Amino acid sequence: MTTGLSPAEMARRVALDIPDGSYVNVGIGLPTLVADVVPPDREIIYHSENGILGMGPAPAPGTGDPELINAGKQQVTLLPGGAYFHHTEAFVMMRGGHIDITVLGAFQVGANGDLANWATDVATMPPAVGGAMDLAVGARRVLVMTTHTTRDGRPKLLAECTYPLTAAGVVDRVYTDLAVLDVTPEGFLVRELAAGVTPDHLRDVTAAELQFAPDLALLSPT
C-alpha cells in the first residue's frame, strides 16, 4: 500500500523551495506547518493575513500567548524584529504585490492552474473565503500544499475544477503526499515522485493528463 509523505515531511519539502529572504504567507490547514520548518541556512519572513509579519513557529506546549495567533487561530511566536498590526494593513501587503510566495491548501487544482479552496459540494462544510482570493492573485508565486486525494479517495488534481474557483490560472506548483508537480501550459508536469509511487499509480489517482519530467526525481523532504 502506498502511504506517501507525512504532513510534516510535505512541509519540509515545500520549505526547501522557498528562497532566503522571501516574504511568505502560509494559509490555514496543512500550509501552517511550513512556518515550523525553516531551513537553518535561510531567513524567511512569514506573514499572516490577520496582521503579523515575522511570524515564528508554533510555541512549545504550555508556553504560548493566547493573543498571538495566526489566521487559523493557532498560537504562534514572533521572531526578533517581527511586528503585528491591523489586518487591513496585512491585506494591503497582499493586494499590493508585496508577498513573494503564498502556500495555500486546496480542495481542487485544475490542470491550467485554477484553484478551488473555499467551497465544496459538502453541505456540512460551510464556505470560507478568508483572504485566499487576495493571496491567490496578489502573491508573486502560488504554491499549493495538499493531499493528492480526498479522504474517500477522490482526486484533487483535475482537468477542470468542479468547485467554485478561488482564482483562475494562478497555481505555479503543487506539493502533495505523492508528488511534486509544476503547472505548465501543457498541464501538470510531474517533477518528483514519493518512494514507492509509480507513474501508473499517480495516473490512477489523478483526474488529469500527466507529463513526467525527463529528470524525474525522488520526492524527499530533506
C-alpha positions as CSV (number, residue, x, y, z in Angstrom):
1,M,0.0,0.0,0.0
2,T,1.3,3.4,-1.0
3,T,1.4,5.8,2.0
4,G,3.3,8.8,0.7
5,L,4.8,11.6,2.8
6,S,3.5,12.7,6.2
7,P,2.2,16.3,6.6
8,A,5.5,17.3,8.4
9,E,7.5,15.8,5.5
10,M,5.4,17.7,3.0
11,A,6.0,20.9,4.8
12,R,9.8,20.3,4.8
13,R,9.7,19.7,1.1
14,V,7.8,22.9,0.5
15,A,10.2,24.9,2.7
16,L,13.2,23.7,0.6
17,D,11.9,25.6,-2.3
18,I,11.5,29.0,-0.5
19,P,14.4,31.3,-1.2
20,D,16.3,33.0,1.5
21,G,14.9,36.4,2.3
22,S,11.4,35.7,1.0
23,Y,8.2,37.2,2.3
24,V,5.8,34.3,2.6
25,N,2.2,33.8,3.6
26,V,1.0,30.4,4.7
27,G,-2.7,29.5,4.5
28,I,-4.7,27.7,7.1
29,G,-4.6,23.9,7.4
30,L,-1.5,22.0,6.2
31,P,0.4,25.1,5.0
32,T,0.7,26.4,8.5
33,L,3.3,23.6,9.1
34,V,5.7,25.2,6.7
35,A,6.4,28.0,9.2
36,D,7.7,25.4,11.6
37,V,10.4,24.0,9.4
38,V,12.5,26.9,8.1
39,P,15.8,25.5,6.7
40,P,18.6,26.5,9.1
41,D,20.5,28.4,6.4
42,R,17.6,30.7,5.5
43,E,15.8,33.7,6.9
44,I,12.1,33.6,5.8
45,I,9.8,36.4,6.8
46,Y,6.4,34.8,7.4
47,H,3.2,36.9,7.0
48,S,-0.2,36.2,8.4
49,E,-3.3,37.9,7.0
50,N,-4.7,38.7,10.5
51,G,-1.8,41.1,10.9
52,I,1.6,39.6,11.6
53,L,5.0,40.0,9.9
54,G,7.9,38.0,11.2
55,M,5.7,35.1,12.5
56,G,7.7,32.3,14.1
57,P,6.9,28.6,14.6
58,A,4.3,27.2,17.0
59,P,5.3,27.6,20.7
60,A,6.2,24.7,22.9
61,P,3.1,23.3,24.6
62,G,2.0,25.5,27.5
63,T,4.3,28.4,26.6
64,G,2.2,30.3,24.0
65,D,0.4,33.6,24.2
66,P,-3.3,33.1,23.6
67,E,-3.5,36.6,22.0
68,L,-0.7,35.8,19.4
69,I,-2.4,33.6,16.8
70,N,-2.3,33.1,13.1
71,A,-5.2,33.3,10.6
72,G,-6.2,29.8,11.6
73,K,-6.5,30.8,15.3
74,Q,-3.4,28.7,16.2
75,Q,-0.9,30.0,18.6
76,V,2.4,31.2,17.0
77,T,5.5,33.0,18.1
78,L,7.0,36.3,17.0
79,L,10.6,36.4,15.8
80,P,13.0,39.2,16.7
81,G,12.2,42.2,14.6
82,G,8.6,40.9,14.0
83,A,5.5,43.1,14.3
84,Y,1.8,42.8,14.5
85,F,-0.8,45.3,13.2
86,H,-4.3,45.8,11.9
87,H,-5.4,43.2,9.4
88,T,-6.2,45.9,6.9
89,E,-2.5,46.6,6.6
90,A,-1.9,42.9,6.1
91,F,-4.3,42.9,3.2
92,V,-2.7,45.9,1.7
93,M,0.5,43.9,1.7
94,M,-1.3,41.0,-0.1
95,R,-3.1,43.1,-2.6
96,G,-0.2,45.4,-3.3
97,G,2.1,42.6,-4.6
98,H,4.4,42.6,-1.6
99,I,4.2,38.9,-0.8
100,D,6.7,36.8,-2.7
101,I,5.1,33.4,-2.1
102,T,1.9,32.1,-0.7
103,V,1.4,28.5,0.3
104,L,-2.2,27.5,0.2
105,G,-4.3,24.4,0.7
106,A,-6.7,23.3,-2.0
107,F,-9.9,21.3,-2.5
108,Q,-9.1,21.1,-6.2
109,V,-6.5,22.3,-8.6
110,G,-7.1,22.4,-12.4
111,A,-4.5,21.4,-15.0
112,N,-4.5,25.0,-16.1
113,G,-3.6,26.3,-12.6
114,D,-7.2,27.1,-11.5
115,L,-7.5,27.0,-7.7
116,A,-10.6,26.0,-5.7
117,N,-10.1,26.1,-1.9
118,W,-13.1,27.9,-0.4
119,A,-16.2,25.9,-1.1
120,T,-17.1,22.3,-1.8
121,D,-20.3,20.3,-2.5
122,V,-20.5,19.0,1.1
123,A,-23.4,20.7,2.8
124,T,-21.9,20.3,6.3
125,M,-18.8,22.2,5.3
126,P,-19.6,25.9,5.2
127,P,-17.8,28.1,2.6
128,A,-14.9,30.0,3.9
129,V,-13.3,32.6,1.7
130,G,-10.9,34.3,4.1
131,G,-8.0,36.0,2.4
132,A,-7.4,33.2,-0.1
133,M,-8.7,35.1,-3.1
134,D,-6.5,38.1,-2.3
135,L,-3.4,35.9,-1.8
136,A,-4.0,33.9,-4.9
137,V,-4.0,36.9,-7.2
138,G,-1.7,39.2,-5.1
139,A,1.3,36.9,-4.3
140,R,4.0,36.7,-6.9
141,R,4.1,32.9,-6.7
142,V,1.4,30.5,-5.6
143,L,2.3,27.1,-4.2
144,V,-0.3,24.6,-3.2
145,M,0.2,22.0,-0.4
146,T,-2.5,19.3,-0.2
147,T,-3.1,15.6,-0.1
148,H,-3.3,14.1,-3.5
149,T,-6.8,12.7,-2.9
150,T,-9.7,13.3,-0.6
151,R,-10.2,11.1,2.5
152,D,-12.6,9.0,0.4
153,G,-10.1,8.7,-2.5
154,R,-11.4,11.3,-4.9
155,P,-8.7,13.1,-7.0
156,K,-8.0,16.7,-6.1
157,L,-6.0,17.3,-9.3
158,L,-8.4,17.6,-12.2
159,A,-8.6,18.5,-15.8
160,E,-11.0,21.2,-14.7
161,C,-12.2,22.2,-11.2
162,T,-15.8,21.5,-10.4
163,Y,-15.9,23.5,-7.2
164,P,-16.2,27.4,-7.2
165,L,-12.9,28.9,-8.1
166,T,-10.8,30.9,-5.7
167,A,-8.8,32.3,-8.7
168,A,-8.2,31.3,-12.3
169,G,-4.8,30.2,-13.6
170,V,-2.7,31.2,-10.6
171,V,-1.1,28.0,-9.3
172,D,2.6,27.6,-10.1
173,R,3.5,24.3,-8.3
174,V,1.6,21.6,-6.3
175,Y,3.1,19.6,-3.5
176,T,1.2,16.5,-2.4
177,D,2.0,13.5,-0.3
178,L,2.7,11.6,-3.5
179,A,4.4,14.0,-5.9
180,V,5.6,17.5,-6.8
181,L,4.0,18.9,-10.0
182,D,4.5,22.1,-11.9
183,V,1.6,23.7,-13.7
184,T,2.7,24.3,-17.3
185,P,0.9,25.5,-20.5
186,E,0.6,21.8,-21.3
187,G,-0.9,20.8,-17.9
188,F,0.7,19.0,-14.9
189,L,4.3,18.2,-15.2
190,V,5.5,15.7,-12.6
191,R,8.9,16.7,-11.2
192,E,9.2,14.3,-8.2
193,L,7.6,11.1,-7.1
194,A,7.5,9.8,-3.5
195,A,9.2,6.4,-2.8
196,G,7.1,3.5,-3.9
197,V,4.8,5.6,-6.1
198,T,4.8,4.6,-9.8
199,P,3.8,6.8,-12.7
200,D,0.8,4.4,-13.3
201,H,-0.3,4.8,-9.7
202,L,-0.1,8.5,-9.9
203,R,-2.2,8.5,-13.1
204,D,-4.8,6.3,-11.3
205,V,-5.3,8.9,-8.5
206,T,-5.2,12.0,-10.8
207,A,-8.1,13.1,-12.9
208,A,-6.0,15.0,-15.4
209,E,-3.4,14.1,-18.0
210,L,0.1,13.9,-16.6
211,Q,3.5,14.5,-18.2
212,F,6.6,13.3,-16.5
213,A,9.9,15.3,-16.5
214,P,12.9,13.6,-18.2
215,D,14.9,14.2,-15.0
216,L,12.1,12.8,-12.7
217,A,13.5,12.7,-9.2
218,L,12.7,11.1,-5.9
219,L,10.4,13.2,-3.7
220,S,12.4,13.6,-0.5
221,P,11.7,16.1,2.4
222,T,15.4,16.6,3.1
